[in-house]
Amino acid sequence: MTTKFLRPTTDRRAVHRDRLSSLLKPSSPKRLNLVIAPAGFGKTTLASQWCAETPSPTAWLSLDEHDNEPRRFWQYVIGAFEHAGLAGLADCRKQLSQVEGDTATCAITGLLNLLSADASPWFLVLDDFHFIRHTQILRDFAYFIDYLPPAITVTLASRTEPEMPLSRWRVRRWVQDVHPGLLAFSEDECRRFFQDTMGLSVSEADVRSICRRTEGWVAAMQLTALSGNGPKSVDLSAEASSGLPEPQLDVDERQISDYVLTEVLEQQPEELTQFLLDTACCPRLSASLCDAIRATGDSQKLLERLLSQNLFLIPLDTDNQWFRYHDLFRDALLQRLKQTDPKRAEALWRSTVKWLLDHGHVQDGISQIVHQGDRQWLAAVLAEHGNNLIHSGYHLPVLDWLQFLPESLIEDSPQLQMLRIWGRFFANRLDGLDPLLASLEDLLDRRVADSHPDAEGALGLQSEISLVRSYLARTRSDDKSASDLTRQVLKDIDHTRIPLKSVTYYGVGLDYFGKGC
């Protein structure tokens, strides 16, 4: 099939990425360019642009799932060179036709000898190399690279890293790696893509938003442009710190989901497909988290397998302990799971949030609850963890989360009212605290008078109210009232509540400082 030897035509409007093209240039002692990234990151376009620019003779081969057979694979490699103008390949074809078994060493040796005799700086591109998994093909291809004549460069464009002696080659400086982080479009490249390639006028705010949302994934940017809706300007600054739902770009999510399902998910074995769907609810992934929600013990192995296959899994540390999915990839997985099994999607999400809360990742857990819109659960979690968060310096996020709750829910909860007071206190928003304190005291009095089940907890909040009032007294230079309130709190406080205890002792310290002690 001669069309497999045809290099894709480069679109003159496509973004030229000189910073990447320079990496593909032949250099000594380099022999191999590895362009590895998930679907839709522009691997083929990059290789095609370089071929169009280089004066060197170029052989191109587009691989598919039918080429994962030794004789067929080497027939096409030889055919690619022949189609590009390398003469004298008849003997190689004859040797290949006489091969018994899977190895094609004789034909490969003949090809290497011809390339050496030709002495031209050949450039061989094998596109979609991830289709090649046959052990003998990989072994023979490693032999081909090991004995490659000087000035010849092979480029592999693949979604996964091939199982070849890459570490040995890297030590010898034979390999140039072009990984997903390099292939991701920069903000400037994103701007040029929309303006030059797609012919759209996009504001600077939109460029930044799109670049952030897609993380430089050009396929997602293209689907955004082709959706016909046009991007909308959004302000992400406020939501970034609070975990509140982010405004979404006007992207056709169905198109992106269809792309992910067709190009990625449906090509995976059942085991990996199920793992991807089951873990899509996780904002971050670790083996222990995935094991817990899946009730299995093989998650680390599967995570490393996904990482090796570049399936939109991004490491968050150098030890391969924590990962995350590309946001748009995760959104597509979640959409698929919710469509096919909504009850399981809900159960997995709840298990994830519970694990995060139980293992000290409280802010991550709360962000997920807020994103899901579960206000009752949010109120319960804030009542349990809010004090520790505030006294750990996270008073502003707590205030944001409280604003997400209906006022009626806060008015009926002494703990949430006290959180709001502490949050405003540490944010130095002292105006208006007196009415909030008075409202809370009224609620506590009613709880005690009515013998409310939470009456004992209500009495415990009186010490916190007194402590806040002591600090307010200091702002009014009423040092005696401040000192009296602080010392009373010191007698009444539950000494197991370390954050509150520390704030109380700080007040005592201020009293001594004011007296010159």
C-alpha positions as CSV (number, residue, x, y, z in Angstrom):
1,M,0.0,0.0,0.0
2,T,2.0,2.9,-1.3
3,T,-0.1,5.5,0.5
4,K,1.6,4.4,3.8
5,F,4.8,5.9,2.4
6,L,3.3,9.3,1.8
7,R,4.2,12.0,4.3
8,P,1.1,13.9,5.5
9,T,0.9,17.3,3.7
10,T,1.8,20.1,6.0
11,D,-0.7,22.9,6.4
12,R,1.0,26.2,5.6
13,R,-1.2,27.7,8.4
14,A,0.0,25.3,11.0
15,V,2.0,26.6,13.9
16,H,5.7,26.2,13.2
17,R,7.4,25.2,16.4
18,D,11.0,26.0,15.9
19,R,11.9,25.1,19.5
20,L,10.9,21.5,18.8
21,S,12.1,21.2,15.2
22,S,15.6,22.1,16.3
23,L,15.5,19.0,18.5
24,L,14.9,16.7,15.6
25,K,17.9,17.9,13.6
26,P,20.6,15.3,13.0
27,S,23.6,15.6,15.3
28,S,26.4,13.4,16.4
29,P,26.2,10.9,18.2
30,K,22.4,11.0,18.1
31,R,20.7,8.2,16.2
32,L,17.1,8.2,17.4
33,N,14.4,10.9,18.0
34,L,11.6,9.6,20.3
35,V,8.5,11.7,20.0
36,I,6.2,10.2,22.7
37,A,2.9,11.7,23.7
38,P,-0.8,10.8,23.9
39,A,-3.2,11.1,21.0
40,G,-3.7,14.6,19.7
41,F,-0.5,16.3,20.8
42,G,0.8,17.0,17.3
43,K,3.5,14.3,17.0
44,T,2.8,13.6,13.3
45,T,2.5,17.3,12.4
46,L,5.8,18.0,14.1
47,A,7.6,15.2,12.2
48,S,6.0,16.2,8.9
49,Q,7.0,19.8,9.3
50,W,10.6,18.8,9.9
51,C,10.7,16.5,6.9
52,A,9.3,19.3,4.7
53,E,12.1,21.6,5.9
54,T,15.1,19.3,5.8
55,P,17.1,18.9,2.6
56,S,18.1,15.3,3.6
57,P,16.4,12.3,1.8
58,T,13.5,11.2,3.9
59,A,11.7,7.9,4.1
60,W,8.2,8.0,5.8
61,L,6.1,5.0,7.0
62,S,2.7,5.3,8.6
63,L,2.1,2.2,10.7
64,D,-1.2,0.6,11.7
65,E,-2.4,-2.4,13.7
66,H,-1.8,-4.8,10.7
67,D,1.9,-4.1,10.7
68,N,2.7,-5.9,14.0
69,E,4.1,-8.9,12.1
70,P,7.8,-9.2,11.5
71,R,8.0,-9.9,7.8
72,R,5.2,-7.4,6.9
73,F,6.9,-4.7,9.1
74,W,10.3,-5.0,7.4
75,Q,8.7,-5.2,4.0
76,Y,7.2,-1.8,4.7
77,V,10.4,-0.3,6.1
78,I,12.4,-1.4,3.0
79,G,9.5,-0.2,0.9
80,A,9.7,3.2,2.5
81,F,13.3,3.6,1.7
82,E,12.7,2.4,-1.9
83,H,9.8,4.8,-2.3
84,A,12.1,7.6,-1.1
85,G,14.7,6.8,-3.8
86,L,17.2,4.4,-2.2
87,A,18.4,2.0,-4.9
88,G,19.6,-1.6,-4.8
89,L,17.0,-3.0,-2.4
90,A,16.0,-6.0,-4.6
91,D,18.4,-8.3,-2.7
92,C,17.0,-7.2,0.7
93,R,13.5,-8.0,-0.6
94,K,14.7,-11.4,-1.7
95,Q,16.4,-12.2,1.6
96,L,13.2,-11.1,3.4
97,S,11.1,-13.5,1.3
98,Q,13.4,-16.4,2.2
99,V,13.2,-15.7,6.0
100,E,12.2,-18.8,8.1
101,G,10.7,-17.9,11.4
102,D,10.3,-14.4,12.7
103,T,13.8,-12.9,12.6
104,A,14.8,-10.8,9.6
105,T,18.5,-10.2,10.5
106,C,19.8,-11.0,7.1
107,A,17.5,-8.5,5.3
108,I,18.2,-5.9,8.0
109,T,22.0,-6.3,7.6
110,G,21.6,-5.9,3.8
111,L,19.6,-2.7,4.4
112,L,22.3,-1.3,6.7
113,N,25.0,-2.1,4.2
114,L,23.1,-0.3,1.5
115,L,22.6,2.8,3.7
116,S,26.3,2.8,4.6
117,A,27.3,2.5,0.9
118,D,24.9,5.3,-0.1
119,A,26.5,7.6,2.5
120,S,23.6,10.0,2.4
121,P,22.2,11.6,5.6
122,W,18.9,9.6,5.5
123,F,16.0,10.5,7.7
124,L,13.5,7.7,8.5
125,V,10.2,8.4,10.2
126,L,8.0,5.7,11.6
127,D,4.6,7.2,12.6
128,D,2.3,5.5,15.1
129,F,5.0,3.1,16.3
130,H,2.8,2.2,19.3
131,F,1.2,-0.4,17.1
132,I,4.4,-2.4,17.1
133,R,4.5,-4.7,20.1
134,H,5.9,-7.9,18.6
135,T,8.9,-8.9,20.6
136,Q,10.9,-10.0,17.6
137,I,10.2,-6.8,15.7
138,L,11.4,-4.8,18.7
139,R,14.5,-7.0,19.0
140,D,15.4,-6.7,15.3
141,F,14.7,-2.9,15.4
142,A,17.1,-2.5,18.3
143,Y,19.7,-4.4,16.2
144,F,19.0,-1.9,13.3
145,I,19.6,1.1,15.6
146,D,22.8,-0.5,17.1
147,Y,24.4,-0.8,13.7
148,L,23.0,2.3,12.1
149,P,25.6,4.0,9.8
150,P,26.7,7.5,10.8
151,A,24.6,10.6,9.7
152,I,21.3,8.6,9.6
153,T,18.5,9.6,12.0
154,V,15.4,7.6,12.9
155,T,12.4,9.3,14.3
156,L,9.7,7.3,16.1
157,A,6.3,9.0,16.7
158,S,4.4,6.9,19.3
159,R,1.9,7.1,22.1
160,T,4.0,4.8,24.2
161,E,7.7,4.2,24.8
162,P,8.8,1.1,22.9
163,E,10.4,-1.8,24.8
164,M,13.9,-1.4,23.5
165,P,17.3,-0.8,25.2
166,L,16.6,3.0,25.5
167,S,18.6,3.4,28.8
168,R,21.7,2.1,27.2
169,W,21.2,4.3,24.1
170,R,20.6,7.3,26.3
171,V,23.8,6.8,28.2
172,R,25.5,6.9,24.8
173,R,23.6,10.1,23.9
174,W,22.0,8.4,20.9
175,V,18.4,9.4,21.9
176,Q,16.6,12.8,21.8
177,D,13.5,12.6,23.8
178,V,10.5,14.8,22.9
179,H,8.0,14.1,25.7
180,P,4.5,15.4,26.3
181,G,5.7,18.3,28.4
182,L,7.6,19.6,25.4
183,L,4.9,18.9,22.9
184,A,2.3,20.8,24.9
185,F,1.5,24.2,23.3
186,S,2.8,27.2,25.1
187,E,0.6,30.2,25.5
188,D,2.2,31.9,22.5
189,E,1.7,28.8,20.4
190,C,-1.9,28.6,21.5
191,R,-2.4,32.2,20.4
192,R,-0.8,31.6,17.0
193,F,-2.9,28.4,16.6
194,F,-6.2,30.2,17.0
195,Q,-5.2,33.3,15.1
196,D,-3.2,31.8,12.2
197,T,-4.3,28.2,11.9
198,M,-8.0,28.5,12.8
199,G,-8.5,32.2,11.8
200,L,-10.1,33.2,15.0
201,S,-9.7,36.5,16.9
202,V,-9.1,35.5,20.5
203,S,-8.5,37.8,23.4
204,E,-5.4,37.5,25.6
205,A,-7.7,36.5,28.5
206,D,-9.2,33.7,26.4
207,V,-5.8,32.5,25.2
208,R,-4.6,32.2,28.8
209,S,-7.9,30.4,29.8
210,I,-7.8,28.0,26.9
211,C,-4.1,27.2,27.4
212,R,-4.7,26.5,31.1
213,R,-7.8,24.4,30.5
214,T,-6.4,22.3,27.7
215,E,-2.9,22.2,29.2
216,G,-1.5,22.6,25.7
217,W,-3.4,19.7,24.2
218,V,-3.8,20.8,20.6
219,A,-6.5,18.3,19.8
220,A,-8.7,19.8,22.5
221,M,-7.9,23.3,21.3
222,Q,-8.9,22.4,17.8
223,L,-12.2,20.8,18.9
224,T,-12.8,24.1,20.8
225,A,-12.4,26.1,17.7
226,L,-14.4,23.7,15.5
227,S,-17.3,23.6,18.0
228,G,-18.6,26.8,16.4
229,N,-19.3,28.3,19.8
230,G,-16.1,30.3,20.2
231,P,-14.3,30.6,23.5
232,K,-15.7,32.8,26.2
233,S,-13.5,34.9,28.5
234,V,-13.5,33.6,32.1
235,D,-11.8,34.7,35.3
236,L,-10.2,31.8,37.1
237,S,-8.5,33.7,39.8
238,A,-11.1,33.5,42.5
239,E,-11.9,29.9,42.1
240,A,-8.4,28.7,42.0
241,S,-7.9,28.9,45.7
242,S,-11.3,28.0,47.0
243,G,-12.2,24.8,45.1
244,L,-15.5,26.4,43.9
245,P,-16.8,25.2,40.5
246,E,-14.7,26.8,37.8
247,P,-16.4,28.6,34.9
248,Q,-16.1,26.4,31.8
249,L,-15.0,27.4,28.4
250,D,-17.6,27.2,25.8
251,V,-16.3,23.9,24.5
252,D,-18.3,21.1,22.9
253,E,-17.6,18.5,25.6
254,R,-19.3,15.8,23.5
255,Q,-16.7,16.2,20.8
256,I,-13.8,16.0,23.2
257,S,-15.4,13.0,24.9
258,D,-16.0,11.2,21.6
259,Y,-12.4,11.9,20.6
260,V,-11.1,10.4,23.9
261,L,-13.3,7.4,23.7
262,T,-12.5,6.6,20.1
263,E,-8.8,7.4,20.0
264,V,-7.9,6.2,23.5
265,L,-10.4,4.3,25.6
266,E,-11.7,1.9,23.1
267,Q,-8.2,0.8,22.1
268,Q,-7.3,-0.3,25.6
269,P,-7.7,-3.8,27.1
270,E,-10.7,-4.3,29.4
271,E,-8.5,-4.2,32.6
272,L,-7.1,-0.7,31.8
273,T,-10.4,0.6,30.6
274,Q,-12.1,-0.3,33.8
275,F,-9.3,1.1,35.9
276,L,-9.5,4.4,34.0
277,L,-13.2,4.7,34.5
278,D,-13.1,3.7,38.2
279,T,-10.4,6.2,39.1
280,A,-11.7,9.1,37.0
281,C,-13.4,10.5,40.2
282,C,-10.0,11.0,41.9
283,P,-8.7,14.6,41.6
284,R,-5.3,13.0,42.4
285,L,-4.3,9.4,42.3
286,S,-2.1,7.2,44.5
287,A,-2.0,3.4,44.7
288,S,-3.5,3.3,48.1
289,L,-6.4,5.6,47.1
290,C,-7.1,3.6,44.0
291,D,-6.9,0.3,45.9
292,A,-9.3,1.6,48.5
293,I,-12.0,2.7,46.2
294,R,-11.6,-0.3,43.9
295,A,-11.2,-2.9,46.7
296,T,-8.1,-4.3,45.0
297,G,-4.3,-4.4,45.4
298,D,-2.9,-4.0,41.9
299,S,-3.3,-0.2,41.5
300,Q,0.4,0.7,41.6
301,K,1.1,-1.7,38.8
302,L,-1.7,-0.3,36.7
303,L,-0.7,3.3,37.3
304,E,2.9,2.5,36.2
305,R,1.5,0.8,33.2
306,L,-0.6,3.8,32.3
307,L,2.4,6.1,32.8
308,S,4.5,4.0,30.5
309,Q,1.8,4.2,27.8
310,N,1.4,8.0,28.1
311,L,-2.3,7.7,28.7
312,F,-2.8,11.3,29.9
313,L,-1.3,10.4,33.4
314,I,0.8,13.2,34.8
315,P,3.3,12.4,37.7
316,L,3.1,14.8,40.6
317,D,6.3,13.7,42.3
318,T,9.6,12.0,41.4
319,D,8.7,8.7,43.2
320,N,5.7,7.8,41.1
321,Q,3.5,7.9,44.2
322,W,1.0,10.6,43.2
323,F,-0.5,11.3,39.8
324,R,-3.3,13.1,38.1
325,Y,-5.1,12.7,34.8
326,H,-5.2,15.5,32.2
327,D,-8.3,17.5,33.2
328,L,-10.1,17.1,29.9
329,F,-9.3,13.4,29.7
330,R,-10.6,13.0,33.2
331,D,-13.8,14.9,32.3
332,A,-14.4,12.6,29.3
333,L,-13.9,9.5,31.5
334,L,-16.3,10.8,34.1
335,Q,-18.9,11.6,31.5
336,R,-18.7,8.0,30.2
337,L,-18.9,6.5,33.6
338,K,-21.9,8.6,34.6
339,Q,-23.7,7.7,31.4
340,T,-23.1,4.0,31.6
341,D,-23.3,3.4,35.4
342,P,-24.4,6.5,37.4
343,K,-24.8,4.6,40.7
344,R,-21.3,3.3,40.5
345,A,-20.0,6.8,39.6
346,E,-21.7,8.2,42.8
347,A,-20.4,5.4,45.0
348,L,-16.8,5.7,43.7
349,W,-16.9,9.5,44.2
350,R,-18.1,9.2,47.8
351,S,-15.5,6.6,48.5
352,T,-12.8,8.9,47.1
353,V,-13.9,11.9,49.2
354,K,-14.1,9.7,52.4
355,W,-10.6,8.4,51.8
356,L,-9.3,12.0,51.2
357,L,-10.9,13.2,54.5
358,D,-9.7,10.2,56.5
359,H,-6.1,10.5,55.3
360,G,-5.7,14.2,56.0
361,H,-6.3,15.6,52.5
362,V,-9.2,17.7,53.9
363,Q,-9.0,20.6,51.4
364,D,-9.0,18.2,48.4
365,G,-12.0,16.4,49.9
366,I,-13.9,19.6,50.5
367,S,-13.1,20.9,47.0
368,Q,-14.7,17.7,45.6
369,I,-17.8,18.1,47.8
370,V,-18.2,21.7,46.7
371,H,-17.7,20.8,43.0
372,Q,-20.4,18.1,43.4
373,G,-22.7,20.6,45.1
374,D,-23.4,18.4,48.2
375,R,-24.1,21.2,50.7
376,Q,-25.3,19.0,53.6
377,W,-22.1,17.0,53.5
378,L,-20.0,20.2,53.1
379,A,-21.7,21.6,56.3
380,A,-20.9,18.4,58.2
381,V,-17.2,18.4,57.1
382,L,-16.7,22.1,57.9
383,A,-18.2,21.6,61.3
384,E,-15.8,18.8,61.9
385,H,-12.6,20.1,60.3
386,G,-13.1,23.8,59.9
387,N,-11.5,24.9,63.2
388,N,-8.2,23.1,62.4
389,L,-8.2,24.6,58.9
390,I,-8.7,28.1,60.1
391,H,-6.0,27.9,62.8
392,S,-3.7,26.4,60.1
393,G,-4.0,29.5,58.1
394,Y,-6.8,28.5,55.6
395,H,-9.4,31.0,56.9
396,L,-10.0,32.5,53.4
397,P,-10.9,29.2,51.8
398,V,-13.2,28.4,54.7
399,L,-15.0,31.7,54.3
400,D,-15.4,30.9,50.6
401,W,-16.8,27.5,51.4
402,L,-19.2,28.9,53.9
403,Q,-20.5,31.3,51.3
404,F,-21.4,28.2,49.2
405,L,-23.8,27.1,51.9
406,P,-27.4,28.5,52.2
407,E,-27.7,31.0,55.0
408,S,-30.5,29.0,56.6
409,L,-28.0,26.1,57.1
410,I,-25.5,28.4,58.8
411,E,-28.1,30.1,61.0
412,D,-29.1,26.7,62.4
413,S,-25.6,25.6,63.2
414,P,-23.6,27.1,66.1
415,Q,-20.4,25.5,64.8
416,L,-20.7,27.0,61.4
417,Q,-21.5,30.4,62.8
418,M,-18.4,30.2,65.0
419,L,-16.4,29.2,61.9
420,R,-17.6,32.3,60.1
421,I,-16.6,34.5,63.1
422,W,-13.1,33.0,63.3
423,G,-12.7,33.2,59.6
424,R,-13.6,36.9,59.5
425,F,-11.4,37.5,62.6
426,F,-8.3,36.0,61.1
427,A,-9.0,37.8,57.8
428,N,-9.0,41.1,59.9
429,R,-12.6,41.8,58.9
430,L,-13.6,42.9,62.4
431,D,-16.4,45.2,61.4
432,G,-19.7,43.4,61.9
433,L,-18.3,40.8,64.3
434,D,-20.3,42.0,67.3
435,P,-23.7,41.4,65.7
436,L,-22.5,37.9,64.6
437,L,-21.4,37.1,68.2
438,A,-24.7,38.3,69.6
439,S,-26.6,36.2,67.1
440,L,-24.6,33.2,68.0
441,E,-25.1,33.8,71.8
442,D,-28.8,34.0,71.2
443,L,-28.8,30.6,69.4
444,L,-26.7,29.0,72.1
445,D,-29.0,30.3,74.8
446,R,-32.0,28.8,73.0
447,R,-30.2,25.5,72.6
448,V,-29.5,25.3,76.3
449,A,-33.0,26.4,77.3
450,D,-34.6,23.8,75.0
451,S,-32.2,21.0,76.1
452,H,-31.1,20.6,72.6
453,P,-29.1,17.4,71.9
454,D,-26.1,19.6,71.1
455,A,-26.5,21.7,74.2
456,E,-23.2,20.5,75.7
457,G,-21.3,21.5,72.5
458,A,-23.1,24.8,72.6
459,L,-21.7,25.6,76.1
460,G,-18.2,24.8,74.8
461,L,-18.5,27.5,72.2
462,Q,-19.0,30.2,74.9
463,S,-15.2,30.1,75.6
464,E,-14.5,30.8,71.9
465,I,-17.0,33.7,72.0
466,S,-15.3,35.2,75.1
467,L,-11.9,34.8,73.4
468,V,-13.0,36.7,70.3
469,R,-14.5,39.4,72.5
470,S,-11.2,39.7,74.4
471,Y,-9.4,40.5,71.1
472,L,-12.1,42.9,70.1
473,A,-11.7,44.6,73.5
474,R,-8.0,45.1,72.8
475,T,-8.8,46.8,69.5
476,R,-10.8,49.3,71.6
477,S,-7.9,49.7,74.1
478,D,-10.1,48.1,76.8
479,D,-7.2,46.2,78.2
480,K,-8.8,45.3,81.5
481,S,-11.8,43.6,79.9
482,A,-9.5,41.9,77.4
483,S,-7.4,40.5,80.2
484,D,-10.3,39.4,82.3
485,L,-11.9,37.6,79.3
486,T,-8.7,35.9,78.3
487,R,-8.0,34.6,81.9
488,Q,-11.6,33.3,82.2
489,V,-11.2,31.5,78.9
490,L,-7.9,29.9,80.1
491,K,-9.8,28.4,83.0
492,D,-12.7,27.1,81.0
493,I,-11.0,26.0,77.8
494,D,-10.8,22.3,76.8
495,H,-7.1,21.8,76.9
496,T,-7.2,19.1,74.2
497,R,-8.1,21.8,71.7
498,I,-4.6,22.8,70.9
499,P,-5.3,25.5,68.2
500,L,-7.7,27.3,70.5
501,K,-5.4,26.9,73.4
502,S,-2.5,28.5,71.4
503,V,-4.7,31.5,70.5
504,T,-5.6,31.9,74.2
505,Y,-2.0,31.9,75.3
506,Y,-1.2,34.5,72.7
507,G,-3.8,36.7,74.3
508,V,-2.2,36.2,77.7
509,G,1.2,37.1,76.1
510,L,-0.3,40.3,74.8
511,D,-1.5,41.2,78.3
512,Y,1.9,40.6,79.8
513,F,3.5,42.6,77.0
514,G,1.1,45.5,77.6
515,K,2.2,45.5,81.2
516,G,5.9,45.6,80.3
517,C,6.6,42.1,81.5
